[in-house]
């Protein structure tokens, strides 16, 4: 299991410089927009996308066929991707959260504690989205699933925008602070359930997949 995780780290090592430059670019835009939350969101989403990069490399190199000639079971390959996802999301969250807090203190534009909350919430959103996406990637592969990947990210955004406009059109009251707090407490549990279902579904899909 550790070997599979280290293999994925090696796969993305060539992107370290690019990631560093991208983070600097995001920081530049965040400073101009005076929005630490923008920095957090972009870095967390970028770091979560790295799991797709590793799966793409695996597909190109036909890694899975080779891996299964070794004493590795398919369940381990699936689990390694979920562990790698958590690792990249947590790493991106910590880095962006610290940067956003420094930015808030220096520019005096936002409560640093708000950045911690937004960092955690964005991280949960990223994990939730990839809980939907990973079974699709295991089923179809990165190349065949590109349109579905776009849909996974676009549909929730469009649904939220549509819901807001619907509430405004029919003068329906928007959720109050109490409802938002209840959702905030419930969301981590929802994410854990989504990850559990996603992992078991991915294992089932990958176990039956012909390589």
N, C-alpha and C positions, 0 to 999 in steps of 0.2 A: 504493500500500500504506500509506504513512504517513497519507494522507488518511482511509482507512478506520479506522485505529487512532485518529486524532484525533476522528473522528466518534463513535466509541464512548465516548471520554472525555467528550465534550460530553453524550452521552446520560445519563451517570451523575452529572454535576456537581450536579444538583439533590438528589442523595442524600448529598452530602458532610456536611451538618449531621446528617442522620439516622445516617450511619455513625459520626460522631464521638460522638454520644450513645449509640449502641449499644456502642461500644468502652468508654466510661466505665461503662456498665451491666455489661458483661462483667468489667471490672476490679474493680468493686465485689463481684460474686459470687465472683471468683477470690480476692480478699483474705479474704472471709468463709470460703471453703472452704479457704483456705491452699493453693491449687493453681495454680501458674503454668501448668501443662500445660493446665488448663481454659481459661485465657485464650488460650493459643496455638491450641488446637483450634478454639475458637469464632470467633476473628478470621480464621484461615486459611480455614475453611469459608465464613464470611460473604463474604470477599473473592472466593473462587472462584465464588460464586453470582452475582456481578455479570455474568458472561458470559451467564447466562440472561436477566438483565434487558435487556441490549442486544439479544439475539435477539428478545425479546418486543416491544420497541419497533420493531424492524425489521419484524416480522410485522404489527403494528398499522398502521404507516405505509406498508406495501407497498413498503418500501425496495428490496428486491431487484430488483423490476421496473424501478424508476427507475435503479438503479445499473448495470444491464446495458445501458442506453441510452448509457452513457458508455464510454470506452475502458478498461473493467475486465473481466477474465475471471473466471469463476466460481471458479477455483482461488484467485485473490487474496482473494475474499470469505471462503472457507473458511480460508485461512491467517491472515487478520486476526483471526479468532475465536480460533484457537489461540495466536497471539501475545498477544492481549488476556488470555486465560486465564493464560498464563505470567506476564504483567506483574502482574496482580492477585494471583496466588498468591505471587509473590516479594515484592511490596510488603507484603502482609498478613503474610508470614512474618518479614520484617525488623522491621516495627513491633511485632508481638506478641513476637518473640524478644527485642528490646531491653527491652520493658516487663516481660516475664517475668524477665529477668536482673536488672533493677533491683528487682523485687519480691522475688526470691530473696535478694539481697544485703541489702536493708533489713530483711526479716522473718526472715532466716537460717533458711529452711525447706527449701532445696534447693540442690544444687550448680549454679551458673550454667551450667557446661558441659553438664549434663544437659538444660537448657532449649534449648541450641543443637541438641543431637541430636534432641530431641523436636520442635522446630520444623521441622527438615529432614525428619524422618520423616512428620510430619503433612502437610507440603507435598507430599511424594511420593504420599501416600494420596489427597489432593485431586486431583492431576493424573491419577492412575490412574483414579479414579472418573469424572472428566469425560472421560477417553479412551473410556470405555464410553458415556457419556451423549451426547456431542456428535454422533456419527453418528445417534443416535435423534432428536435435535432437528433436525438437517438433513433427516431423512427426513419427520418428521411435524409439525414446528413445536412451539412451546412449549405452546400450549393443548391440542393433541391428545396430547401426550406426558406430561402431568402424572402419570398413574397409573404409567407406565413410569419416570418420574423417581423416584417414591417407591420403586419396586421396586429400582432400581439402588442406592439408599442403604440400604434396609431389608434386602434379602436378604443382603449380606455380613455385616451385624451379626448377624442371626439365625443365620447359618451358623456364625459364630465362637462364639456363645453355645451353640448346639446341640452343636458339637464339644467344647467344654469340659465340658459336662454328660455327653456320651458317654464322654469319657475318665475322668471321675470315677466314672461308674456301673460301668464295666468294669475299674476300677483300672488303666488304661493309663497308663504314665508320661508326664508332660508333657514337651515339648521342653526340653532342657537349655540352658545358656548357650552351648555350642559351636554347637548347631543354630540358636539365635537369632542368633548372630553371623554365621553363614553366610548366613542369610536376610537379615540387615541389609546385608551386602555385595552380595547378589544382587538385592535389591529395586530399587535404582536402574536396573540393567540391564533388569529386567522392565518398569519404568515406561517406559523409553526405547523398548523394543520395542512396548509397548502404544500409545504416542503415535504411533509410525511407522505401525502398522497402522490406528489410529483415523483419522489424517489422510488416508491414502490411501483408506480406506473412505468418509470424509466427502466427499472430492473426487469419488469415483465416484458416490455417491448424489446429490450436489448437481448434478453435470453432467447427470444424467438427469432431474432434477426439473422438472416443468412449473410455471412461475410465472405 
